[in-house]
Amino acid sequence: MVSYKRLNPENVQFSGALLSEEHHRSVEEDVAVPQPDNTSLLPRRLSCSITKAVLILGSLLLLLFGGWLLHTIYWLRSTSGPAHRPPPPVPGQAPGSVLQADINNTVTTARTKACSVIPEAWRFDCYPERGVVVNRELCEARNCCFIPASTSARRKSRKNGIPWCFYPPDFPSYSVVSVNDTSMGLKGTLVKDVKTYYPGDILTLEMEIRHETDTRLRVRITDPSSSRFEVPISVPTAVKKAENPQYVVELSKQPFGLIVKRRSTGTVLLNTTVAPLLYADQFLQFSTALPTQFIYGLGEHRSTFLHSVQWNTLTMWARDVPPMEQTNLYGVHPFYLDMESGGDAHGFFLLNSNAMDVVLQPGPAITWRTIGGILDFYVFLGPDPSSVIEQYVDVVGHPAMPIYWALGYHLCRWGYDSSNATWEVVKNMRNYGIPQDVQWNDIDYMDQAKDFTYNPTSFNTLPDLVRDLHAHNQTYVMILDPGISSSQPEGSYWPFDEGLKRGVFIKDAEGKTLIGKVWPGPTAFPDFSDEVTHEWWYENLQRFHQKVPFNGLWIDMNEPSNFMDGSTESCPSNSLENPPYTPGVLGGLLRSKTICASAQQKLSTHYNLHSLYGLMEAKATSSALKRILAKRPFVISRSTFPSQGLYSGHWLGDNRSQWKDLYTSIAGMLTFNLLGIPLVGADICGFSEETQEELCVRWTQLGAFYPFARNHNSLDLEPQDPTAFSPLARTAMKQALLLRYSFFPFLYTLFHHAHLKGHTVARPLMFEFPKDIKTYSIDRQFLWGRSLLVTPVLDPGVDYVNGYFPEGLWYDYYTGDSVSSKGEELQLSAPLDKINLHLRQGSVIPTQEPNLTLWVSSGQPLHLVSALSDDGCASGDLFWDDGETLDTYETDRYTYVVFNVSQNVMTSNVLHSNVEGSYITIDSASFYGVKEKPSRVLVNSQEVQFVYRDNQVSSGLMVKHIVPTSRCLIELKFSM
């Protein structure tokens, strides 16, 4: 839900905000050549004596000399290195001419030429502060190049973001003064002789290069003299140096730079020599060239899936704001994947939680600019995109295996007036035969918006509603916000009273409980970095579960969100609240709509921990649910950070009921699959603004293929659940949801591979076709796994859709009609009741007869769909367990079946079995691409009936009444 006055893009100062025309004019005025005053042409009469003239001349010379001296002192103090200090005065030269020589020195031909030869695409910003009109004086005080665009090109230059103030080639940086081999790689000492322009410059650094695996390199740059904050998430500790690394590491010693190459191709993956390293207490910056402009990840931002490198600044600092472009959003994920020439891919992860700007420029290059912590980063060698993600989640943690009903259809809204109104919607869904597994409630259910309560009047039947859901094999999820009401009478509200007693709340800089304001009014914020808070959180949930037996939790507002900036007592004026450099956060202040950066938590200041708040709350919530339910926990969180997939899924926030939001949801879904959080989706039909029937139908069709599918809308809007629309629309939505339920065995198996191997569930086309550059920018289509291509309609008023088909053979899922593509875009029929689905050649996917809940439909026999390659081969698999027990794979309580088709024979091999597997039966099978009609079909040596279809565009075989077992052998016999 929202906690803000609705912001329109035109009201927001974006992180990459452009300078105004007034600023443009100010710059022009600063750099303009001064014009001489109008002077009379008539001779002037001398009106002073010679003595007076001598005194005046002497005074002027004295002032001139003093000005020169002051300027020289200022220059010596402001310059970054000896290379830029002015030469000493020439003996016998007049002070005035020395000053003129000094001024001329700053714009010598050599310096101007050195700056001017740097291409615009490779100019790295030396003056990134916002709200400052950078002129020559400010820029050169930092010892940087200043080249404003010509007058005619200024508007274009500023619009494009090309910096006018940028680093020269000889900008002083660190040098490597010692290097020593270690058991894991090497350690080195970096030293800088002079300080740069940010306070707290650290002149001596320690660098450690760790060859952790053949495909994973880790680099840490730290301050050896002082401990600095490090992100408190668990990462693997390698103890043995990689024996056959796929990377080559080179060091530039003077100035320091790190170059990482792919051994097999020589491609440079990392090259930090392109710009200087800066390492101050509250300003750490480095840049690197990118092999190509094809870069992905860097969440959470609203954008296309493929990021633009046209001077694109992505700010990271968790923030409660509805998704909009060029704005820091709910989560922080400093990871990117970059494609290389030839189809290889690599990844990069900066393990840092402080506020930061990440700048993409058309070199292509990237700059990381963070205001705390250390530089601790990984390079992942892939070499294919899927392998990069596997290697990334090996570091941050594999996503948890979801409980089975998490993959069903979820229904929610802010604005159910009562538990009975909520119940009525559930009954309507049942009456219309529309699948639904989970019913949710927003804050409506609470008593005065207080956590761990329910309204005794309007929601008095809530426990009965939940029991009814359970009786129909459905489940219940409720919202919780972290803000705990602090204004209740003493002794009347246990969560606050007990929390105060145990000291679980975040403190202000003076050590008092920090009070902000959220839905219940004045609120305190639990410190989830403290294990004591985890126990308190568990006890609150346990007490409430005894009243309302909920099944999962929705944790919202956990950036954390605050209706005021900081606290009721304001925030102190210090370097944490007002750092030397503030990234482009919405609102311009770190405390904007959150708590004070100087607030105190168990592990560190909020300045360091802010963007970790949602992760830490998810960890506490997941742990509590495991203890209470003894099942896999279901948690959906708004704010996220690397390793979040271990504890929760994510929804894409408070979107709008607009066609644009429908489209951008695909990029968001794909990006979070890259980030190791595959259980993700957007609010189906949109959260805010009134939806339209056509939009809601199309969104339900797309949402049926979100890994996490929930319909949710806002207060005071018309209902948008499927039962609220016309019979035609309702039927189309029902068909889409039944289709999702039929794919449950396939989807559940994909989540198993995500949990076990770090695979994506919703997958970009480029992952499967990395050599096809046409797939690199596709974000209007996606795959489920490697097999199922989804092509939704994303525009109003159309009954067709264009889709790209990579090279190969594709089959229409509904008809089996084949498309043999050479890598081309095709127009597909798409009436209102259809979403286009195609199966990739060589795949076998398990499906089931759908029902109203997954508990019922998961008990149905399997129907196998095989899409044969040209040579008649296909393969697929099935993972199966009881759907809710913790760690079934790790404790061998599962069944795993592999399907193969080759030489007219399909085999079903059970590689691992468990009692749950004994309930699996295969009732039927379809084969797309059978080129001639068989004379007979045998299943486990028994002849069975079959139906064969052949026309100009397709051929297929349907086998029915297969022997009910998970082990089967299907043979197609042909007459000779």
N, C-alpha and C positions, 0 to 999 in steps of 0.2 A: 504494500500500500504506500501511498505517498505521505510525506510529512513536510510538504513545501507548498508555497504558493506556486501555481503552475507557471513554468518558465517557457517562454517562446525563444527560439534561437536568436531572434534579434535583440532580446533583452539580456543576453548572456555574453560576458566577456570571455571569449574562448581562449584556450591555452596558447593558441597561435595567433592571437588577435593582431590585426594589421594596424599600422599607425594611421592616425587620422590625417586629413588634408592639412589641418592646422599644424600637426607635427611635421608633415612634409615641408611646409613653408618654413617652420622654425629651423629645420636642418639647412634648408637653402640659405636662410639668412645667416646662419653660423658660418657657412663655408664660402659665402659670396666674397668677392674682392671688393674692399671698401672703395667708394667713389670719392674723389676730392671735393672739398667744399667749393662753392662758387666764390671766386676771388676777384676783387676789384682790379681793373687794369690800370687805374690811375696810380702814379707814384705816391707813396706814403711819406709823410714827413717824420724824420727821426725826432723822437721826443724824449730821449734819455741820454744821459752823459756816458762817456767812455767807461768811467768807474762802475756806473750802474750796469752797463752792458757786460763788463767783465764778471761782476758778481752773479748776474743772471746766468751767463754762460757757464761759470764754474758750478753753480747750483745744478744746472741741467746735466752737466757731465757727471756730477756726484750722484744725482738721481739715476742716471743711466747706468752707471757702474753698480749702484746698489740693486737696480732691477736685474741686471745681468747676474749678479751674485746670487740673489734669491732664486732666480730661474734655474741656475746651475745646481743649487742645493736641492731644489724640488725635483729636477730631472734625475739627479743621482739617487734620490730616495725612491722615486717612482719606477725607475727602469728595472727590468727583470734580469739583466745580465750585463757583463762588461762590454759585450759587443755593441751595445747601444749607448754607451756613455760618450758625452761630447769630448772632443780633443781639448787639451790645455791651451790657454792663450799663447799666441806667438809673441816672443819678446819684442818689445817696442811697438806693438800694435795697440792702437787706441781702443779703450773699452767699448766705444760705440761700434767699431768695426768688428770686435770680438762677438758682441751680441748678434750682429747681423750674420756673422759666419755661423754662429750657433743655430740661429733660426734656419739658415740655408741648409745646415747639416742634417736637419730632421727630414728634409725633403730632397736629399741628394738623389742624383740620377740612379745611382746603384740601388739604393733602398726602394725607390719608386719602381724600378724595373723588376726587382726581386718580388715585390708585391703584385705587380700588374701581370706577371706571367702565370700566376696561379689561376687556373680556370675557375669560373664561377661555381661549377658543380663541386669543386674541391675546396671551397672556402669554409673553414670551420669557425663558427661564431665565437669571437673573443669578448663580446659584450651582450650576453643573453638576457640581462635583466629586463623585466617588463616595466612599462611606464616611464621609460627614460628615452629621451631623444638623444641618440648618440651622435656627437659631432667629432671633429678631428681631435680637439683637445682632450676629450674624454677617452677616445680610443688610443691615442698615442701615449697617454699617461699609463696605459697598460702595455705599452711597447708593442702595439699591434698595428697591422696595416689598416689604413682607412682609404677606401675607394668608393665614394658614393656613385650611384648610377648617374649617367648624364640626365640633364633636365627632362628630355623627352622620354627617357626610359625609366624615370624614377617611380612612376606609379606602377608600372609592370614589375619592376624590381622588388618594391615593397610588397606587392601583392603576392609575388612568388616566394618571398621570404629569403632572398639572397642576402647574406649579411654584408653590411658595409664595413664593419670592423671585424677583422679576422686575423688568425695567427700567421706570422711570417715564417718562412722556412727555418730561420735561425732562432726562433723563440726558445729561450733557455728551458731545459727540462732536466729530468734525472739522467744520471749516468750510472752504468753498472761498474762498481768498483771491485767486486769480488764475486766469484761463482764457485760453488762447491758441489760435487756429486753427492747424492743421497741414495738410500736404498730404493726410493720411489721415483727419483728424477734428479732434481738439483735445487739448491737454494742460492740466492744471490742477494747482495746488498745494493740498494739504489740510493744515490746521494745527489742532492741538488745544492748548489753553492749559495744561491740567493732566493729570497722569498718572492712569491708572485703577489697578486693583488687581492687575495682573500685572506682574512685573519686566520690565525692558527695553522699556518702553513707547516707541514711536517717535512723536514729536510732529509731525514734518513728513513728508508723503508726496507722492509724485508720481503723478498719475493720467493715463493715456493712453487715449483712446477712439479706436478704429480702425474705420472703416467699410470693411471689407475687401471684401465683395461685397454685392450687393443683398439677400442672405439670410443674411449672416454678419456679426455685430458682435463685436468683440474689445475687452475692457477689461483693462488692466493697472494694478495699484496696487503701487508699489514704494517702497523707501527710497532717496531720492536721495543720501544721504550714505554709504551702505554697500552693497556688493554682497552679495546674498543668493542662496541656492541656487535654481536653476531646473531644472525637469525636462529632462534631456538627450535628448529625442526630437525628431525633425525635424518641423516644422510649416511650412505654406506661408507665405511672406513676400509679402504683397500690396504692390504698389508704386503702385497707382492707387486713389483713393477711389471708392467705389461711386457710380454716377451716379443710380440710381433705387432707393434702398433701400426695402425693404418695412417698415422700422421707423422710429420717431421716438424720439429720445433727449432726455430732459429732465433737468436737474440741479436738485436742491435744494441751495442753497448754505449755509443755516444752519438746522439742521445739514446736513451733507453727505448726499445721497441720490441714487441713480440710478434713473430711471424709464424703462423701455423699453416702447413701445406698438407694436402692429401697426397700420400705417398704414391698411389697408383697413377694419378694424373698430373700431379704437380700443381693443381689448382690451389690458389692461396685462399684459405678460409678465414684467416684472421691476420690483419696487418695493422698494428697500432702505431706504426711510424708515421701515419698520415697526419697526426696532430699530437700535441704535447700531452703528457700525463699531468694532471693536477691532483694533488692530494692534500687537502687542508682539513681541519677538524670538522667543518660543516660544508665542505664542497669537494666532491671527488668526481673527476671527469676523465674519461678516455674515449677515444674514437677508433674505429676500425673500418677499413674498406670492406665492401661486400662483393662476392663474386658476380652476383647478378642483382637485378632490381626485384626479383621474385621473393618477397619476404612475407611471412605469415606469423600469427600469434600475437604477442605483445598486448594481452588483454588487461583490463576489460575496457573496450572502446566500441562505439558504434561506427562501423565503417564497412566497406566491402571486405570480402575475405582476404583478397590480395591487397596489402597496404600500398598506398602511394608513397613514393620516395621523393615527391616534389616538395621538399622543405616542409615535411610533415612532423609536427611535434606531438608526441603522445605522452601526456602527463599521467603519472601513476600515484594515486593517493586515494584510498577508499572514500567514496562520497555517495550520499543519498541524493540522487537526482535522476529524473526520468531519462531514459537513453536518448542522447542527442550527439551529433558529431562534434569532434574536436573538444571533448570534455572528459575529464577523469570520472569514471563511473564506479560501480560498487566494489569491484575487485581489482587486485593487483597481481600481474603475472609477467615478470620480466624474462620471458623466454621467447625466442623466435626460431623459426625454421626457414632456411633459405635454400632455394633450388640453385643448382649449378648447371653449367653448360653440359649437355649430354645426358641429363636426367638424374645425376647424383644429387644428394641433399645432405645438409648438415644442420646441426642445431646449436644454439648458444643459450646459456642460462646464467643470469647474474643473481646470485643468492644474496639479496639485499631487500630490506623492507622499508627503508626510509623513503620519504617523498622524492620523486625523481622525474626528470624529463628524459624522454628518449626521442632523439631527433634523427629523422631519416632525410637524407639529401641525395640528389641525383647522381652523385659520383659514379656508382652508388656507394653510400657510406652510412654509418650509424654512429651516433654519439650517445653515450650514457652519462648522465649528469645527476648524481644523487647527493643528498645533503647529510649523510651520516653513515655509520657502519664501516664496513671494510669492502674491498674489492675481492670477491670470491666468486669465480666463474668457471663454468664447464663448457667444453666444446665436445659435441657428439658427432661422430663420423658417419653414422648411417650404415651403408651408403644410400639406401633408398629411404623415402620419407617415412614409411611405416617403422623402419628400424630406428630412425631418429627418435620417434615418439616412444618406442620401447626403451631406448637407452635413457631418455629423460625420466620416464616414470620409474625406472630402476633407481634413480636418485631420489625423487620426491615421494615415491610410494605408489604402488598399484591401486587402482580404484577398487573399492569394496564390491563384492558380489551383492546385488540388490535382492531384497525379498521379492518373491514372485509378483505380488499384487502391485508393486511399484511400477510395473510395466503395463498396468491396465489404464483405464480412462479415469481421470480425476475431475471432480466438479467442485467449484468454489465460487464465492462472490463476497465482496464487502457490501453488506446491505441486506442480508437475511435478517429480518426483524425479530425473528424468534426461532426457537428450536422447532416449533411446529411448522413454520414456513420452510425451514430447511428440510424437514421430514417430507413435506408435501412435494418438493422437487424430486426427492429420491423416489417417492411412490409414482410420480408421473413418468420418470425414466423407466421404471419397471413395467408400468402399464403399456408403454409404447414399445417395449421390447428392445430398448437401447442399452447397449453394454455400459456398465459403470462398476468400477471396483472400489472407488474411494470417494467419500464425501468429506468436504473440508468446511471449517468455519474461520472467518476472519475475526477481528477484535470485537465484533458484535456480541459474541457469546460472553464476554467478560463482564464482571461487575465493576462499573466505573473504570473500565480499561485497565484493571489491575491483573497482573499475571497470577496464575494459579487460583483463579476464582471463576465462577460463572454466575450470570445474572439470575437471582432466585425467582424473578417474576417472568420475564420474557423467555428465558431459557430453562425454566423449571423442569421441562421434560427432556433435557439433554441426555441424562443417563439412559432414559428409555429409548431415545433415538439411537444411541450407540449400541445398545443391546439388540435392537431391531436390525441394525446393519450387520452385526455379527451373526444373527440368525439367518441372514440371507447371504452369507459368505462375502460380506463387504466389510470395509474398514473405515476408520475415522481418524482424521488428521486435524490438528488445531494449531493456531498461530501462537507464538510466544515472542515477545519483544524483550530485549535485555534490560530496558529501563524499569526499575523497581520503584513503585510509589513510595515517597519519603514523607508524605504529609498526613498520613492517617494517624488517628489518636494512638498514643503509646499503648501497646499491648493488644491492639485490635488487628494487626496485620503481621502475621508470623514471618513471612519472607523478609520484610525489612527489619523487624525487631531482631530476628535471629541473625540476619546478615550483619547488622550493626554490632551485635555482641561478638561475632566471630571475626569481625574485621575484613569482610570479603569485598567491600566496595572500594572503587578507585578513589584515591586521595588527591587533594589539590596540592600545590607546591608547599603549602604550610602544614600539610599532614592532616587536614580535616577532610571529612567525606565530601567529595565533589558533588554538587547538586546541579543538574541540568533540568530540562523540561521536555517531556514527550507526552504521549497520549493521556496518562492519568494526571498530568500536572507536574509538580516538582518530582524529580526522580534521581535515584542513585544508580550507578552503573557497576555491575559485578566485575571483579577483576579475574578474568578467566586465565590469566597467566599464573594464578595461585591454585595449587591443588586443594587447599582448604575450600576454595570457592566451588570446585568440582563436587566435593562432597555435599556442600550446602545445596547446590543445584539439584543433585540427585535426590536429596531428601525432600525438596519441594515437589519435584516431579512424582516421586513415589506417593506422597500424601495426596496429591491431586488425582493420581491414577486410581486410587482407592474410591474416589467419588465418580470420576468419569474415565472409564477404561479405554483411553485413546490408544491408537496403534502406531502413530508416527507424529513427528513434529515439524512444523514450519517455523524456522527462526528468521525473523525479519528485522529490519532497522538496526542491523548489527555492523555498521561501518565503524563506530556506532553513530547513529543519527541523533541529532539534538535539535530542538526547535529554536535554540538560541546559539550564539557563537560563544563557546567556552563554558561558562557556568554562571549561576546567579550572582556570584561574587566577582565576576570578570576574571581575567587571567593576568598574571604579572607581565611586566614589560622586561623581557630578557631575550637572550639569543635563541632560546627554544621556540618562543612565540614569534619572534621576528628574526629569523636567521639571516645571515649575510646575503644569501640567495634563496628566494622562494620559487619553487617550480610553478608552472602555470595552472595551479589548482583553481577550480571554480570558486569564486568569492575572493580570491587573492590572498587569503590567510589560511594557515594550516588549521585553525580552530573554526573555520567557517562551517556552520551547521554540524559541528561535532564538539567534542570536549577539548579542554586546553591541552596543547602539546606538552606543556610542562607538568601535566598531571602525573602522579606517581603510581606505578604498578609494582607488583612483586618482583618481576624480572628486570624492569627498566622503566624509563619514562615513556609516556604515551607518544612522544616524539618518535621513538624507535618502534613502538609496538602497535601503533594505530592500525595499520593495514593488516595486522595479524588478528585483529579482534574477532572477526567472523570465523576464522579458522579455529581459534581457541575455543569459542563458544560451541562450534560444531563438534569439536573433540570431546568437550564435556557432555554435550547432549547425546552423542552417539554412545559414549561409555555408560551414561545413566540408563538409556533405553535397553542396552544389553543386560544390565543388572535387573531391570524391572520386568522385562518381557522374556528374557532368555531366548531371544530370536534375533535375526538380523535387524539392525536398526534402520528405520527410514527417517532421514533428515533432509530437508531442502533448505538451503541457506541462500541469502541474497549476497552477502559479502563473501569473497573467496580469496584464497592465496594458494601458492603451490603446496601440494600434498592434501588439498581439500577433498579430493576424490576418495581418500581413505575413510572419510567420515560422513560425507554428504553429497547430494546432488546440488543442482543450481537451476534456478529459473532466471530468465533474462531481464527481469525487472518490470517496471511500470510502463509498459509500452502503450501505444495508442491504437485505436481502431481505424487504422489507415492502411491502404495498400502498400505504402512504402515500408511500414513496419512488418507487414507480412513478408516482404522480400528480404529485409535486413535480418530477419530472424534466422534465415538459413546460414548466413555468415557467422552469426553468434553461436549457433549450434555447432558448426564445423570447427570454429576456433576453440571452443571449450573441449571438444573431443581431442584436439591437439594438446590441450593443457592438462590432460589426464583426468577430466571430469566428464565422463561420457553420459551420465544421467542428467540430461539438460534439455530444456525446451522453453518456449515462449508462452505467454498467456494467449491461449487460442481465442480468436475473435477480437483480441485486444482488451487492455485493462481500462483505459480511460477513453472518453468520448463514446457517443452512441455508435454501435456497429450497424452494418447494413447486412441484409439477408444474404446477398450474393457473396460479400466479403466473408461472412461467417461460414458459409458452405465451403468456400475455397480454403479458408483457414483450417477448418476441421479436417479437410482432406490432407492438407500438408501436416497438420498437427498429429494426425494418425501415424505419421512417420517421424515425429520427434521421439527421441529415446524416452523422454519424460513428457507425457501428454496431459495437460491440465487446461480446462476452460475456466477463466477467472475474469470478473469485471468489477467495476468500482461502485461506490456509493451513489445513490440517486439516479442510476441509469436503468434503462429497461433490461429485463432478464435476457440472457443470451445463451442459456442452455438449449440443447437441441429441441426440447419440447416446446419452446417459446415461438417457433417459426411455423411457416406454412407446411402443409403436408408434403409438398414437393421437396422443400428444403430439408425438412425433418427426415425424410426418407434418404436423401443423399448423404446426410450426416451419419445416419444409422449404418448405411452401407460402408462408409469409410471406416467407422469404428469396428464393425464386424470384420472388415478386412484386416485391421490391425490385430484383432484377437486371433484370427486364423494364422497369423505369422508368429504367434507367441513362441513356439519351439525354436524357430530360427532366431528371433530376437534374443531369447534367453541364452542361447548358445553363443551369440555374439558378445553378450555381457560376460560370459565365462571367459572368453578369450581376452576381453579387456582386463578382467581381474587377474588372469593367469599370466598373460604375455604383454599387457599394455597396449593392445590393439585398439583402434578406433571402432566405434559402433556406427555412427553416422560418419561417412567417409568422403572426403573430397575426391573427385575423379582423378586428380593428378596423382594420388597415392597409388592407384592401380595402373596408371598410364604415365609414368614420370618422363618418358621420352617424347610425349605428345605435348608440345608447348601450348597447343590450343586449350588444353584442360587447365592451365595454370590460373586462369582468371575466372573460371566457372563457379558461380555461387547462386545460380538459379536452378541447379540440379545437384543431386548428391547420390551416394550409394549407401545401402545398408550392407556392411561387410564388403566383400569383393563381388557379390553376385547380383544384387537387386538395385536397379537404376530407377530413381524416383524423379519424375518430371512434372512438377505441380504447375497449375495456372496461377500466375501472380499479378494479373492485370484484369481490370473490370471489363465486362461487356464483350468477352470473346468466347468462342467455342472451339478454339484451337490453341496449341502451344508449340513453340519451336524448341527443339532439344538437340543437343550435340551427342552423337554416338561415336565414341572412339573406335578405332579399327577393330573389326571382328564381327562375329555373328551374335545378334541379339534377338530375343524372342519376346513378343508381346505376352505378358503374364496371363492375361485373360483368355487369349485365343490361340496362342502358340505360333502366330504368324511371325515369320522371320524377317530380319533386316540384316543384310550383309553390308557393313559400312567400311569405307576406306578412311574414315575419320571425317565425318561431315555432319552438317546440321540438317535436321528434317522437321517438317511440319506435321504435327500429330493432331488428330481429332480429339477434342476435349469438351464434350457437353458438360453441363453443370453437375451431372451425377457421376463424373469420372475423373480419377487421377491416373495419369499414365504410369505404368510400371513395366519394366523390361528385365528379363533374365539374361545374364551374360552366359555365353557359351561355356560349357565345361563345368557347370554348377549343378548341385543337387541341394534343394532346400526342403526341410521338413515343415509341414503345415498341419493344422487341425481344424475340425469343424468348430466354428466359434459359438459361444454362448454368452449369457448376460454377465457372467463373471469369469475370471481366469481360473478360479477354483474348479468351476464346472467344466469349462472348455479344455483345461489341461488334462482332464481325464478321458478325453475323446481319443479315438485311434488316429494314427498319423496318416497323412496323405503326402507322399513324396513326389516332388516335381523336379524332373531332370531336364536340363537344357543341354543337349548334346553338342559337342564340337563337331567340326567337319569330319573328323575321324571316328566319331561315335563315342567319345569319352566324356565322362563327367565325374565329379566327386563332391562330397559334402559331409557334414557331421552333425551330431546331436549330443548336447550335454544335458543330463537330467538328474535331478535330485528331488528332495521333498519341498524345495522352494523357500524354506524359511530357517532351517537349522544353520547355525553358525559353522563356518569353516568345513563344509562338507568335502570340498576337494582336498583340503589339508589333512582330513581325517579319513579319507578313502570311503566316504559314504555317498557315492555318486555312481552314475552309469554313463559311459561314453561309447558312442556308436559311430562308426565311420561307414559312409556309403560310397561305393565305387561302381562306375559303369564302364565297361570295356569289352570289346569284341562281342557285342550283343548279350552281355551278361551283367546283371546288377547284383552286387553282393552287399550284404548288410553285416558288418563285423562288429561284435561287441568287444571292445578292447578292455573295458573295465566294467564290472557289474556290481550292483547293489540291490537291495530289496525293492527300491523304487523302480528299478529297471524292469522288474518282472511285470509291472503294470503297463508297460509300453507295448502297444500293438500297432502293426502296419496294416491298414485296411485297403489302401489303394495306392496306385502310382501312375503318374503321367510322364510320358517321354516326348519332349519336343525335338524334332529333327530326325525322326526315324524315316529313312529315305525310301523304304519299300515295306509293303505289308508282310508281316511274318505269317507263316502258315499256322503256327500255334505258339502259345506262351506257356511256359512251365514255371511254377512257383514251388520251390523245394521238391522238384520232380513231379509235382501234380499239375495237370493241365487245368488252366483257368480261362474264363471268358475275357475277351478284350474287345475294344472298339478302336478301329483305325480310321484316321481322317487324312485325306490327301487332296490338296488343291495347288494352285499355282504359287501361292505365297507361303504355304505351311504344310507340314506333315506331322502327325502326332499319334500317339498310342496311349490309351487309357486302359489300365489293368485294374479290375475290381475284385473284391472278395478274396483278398490275399489272406493266407493262413495267419491268424492272430498271434504273432510273435515278433519280437524285435530282431530275431535272427532270420534272415530269409535269403533265398537265392532265386532271382528272377531271370529266366532264360528266354530269349527270343529265338525261335527256330524258323528258318527260312527254307522254302522248297528249292531244291537244286535244279 
